[in-house]
Amino acid sequence: PNSMVTLIEIVPRQAGAATAAGTMAGAAVGGTGAAGTTATRDRVYRITLQMDDGSTRVITQEWAPTFRSGDRVTLTGSEIERR
């Protein structure tokens, strides 16, 4: 792992943040995100990570995370994985 989850926030989706195509694609696949978790159209999850080098990163994802504050995770690109 290269970081620790310090905060998970559920925030309203910004108006215009999702395109019609993205919304349609989500509906076409049953509205699921990674690991089979349910995605919602009206909110996103903002995850704050404390990186091992001392920096802070904030990642926004469409699906409910499978980890919680305090968990050690690995950030690869924009994907967070619990180890």
N, C-alpha and C positions, 0 to 999 in steps of 0.2 A: 504493500500500500504506500501511496505517496501523499496522502492527505487525511484529514479528519473532518467529518461533518460537524459544523458548529451551529447551523441553523437551517431549518426547513420551513418555508413559508408557503401557504396557499394564497395565491393572489389572483384577483380578477384578470381575465384576459383583456388586454388593451383593445379597444375598438379598432378594427382594421388590421390587427396583428395577424389574423389568420385569413388567408385568401380563400375565395370560394372553392378553388380547386383543392386546397388542403383540407377544407372541411368536408368536401365530397369524398376525398380519398379516405379520410378517417371513417366516414360513414360506410364506405364500400368494404372496409375490412372489419366492420363490426365495432368500430370505435375502440380498439384496443391498442395499447402501446407496447413497450418492451416487457418481456417476461409475462405476457398475457394479462397485464393489469389494465384496468379500465381507464381510458382517457375521457376527459370531459371537454365540452366546447366552451364553457364559461369561465374556466380557471386553469391556471398553470402552477407548477411547483418551482419555487425559486430556492435553490440550495446553495448555501454559503460553505465553502471549504477553506480550511486553514492548511496550506501546503507545507510540506516538510521544510522548504527553504524559507518559511516565515511569511510568504506572500499570501494574499487572500484571493480566491476566485469565486465568482458567482455564476452558477449554471442554471438555466431555466429549461425545464423539461415538461412534456405534455402529460406524463403518466405519474401516478403515485409511486414514490420511491419505495424500494424494498429494504431500506436502511433507515436509521434514525440518528438524531444528534448524538455525537460521541463515538460513532462507529468509524473505524478506519476503512478507507476506500481507495480505489485507484482511479485516477482520472486519465483517460486516454482520448485525446481530441476533445470532444464535448460529451463523451459517454462516461458515466460514473458506474463503477462496478464494485460491489461489496466483496471483500476477500475473506 
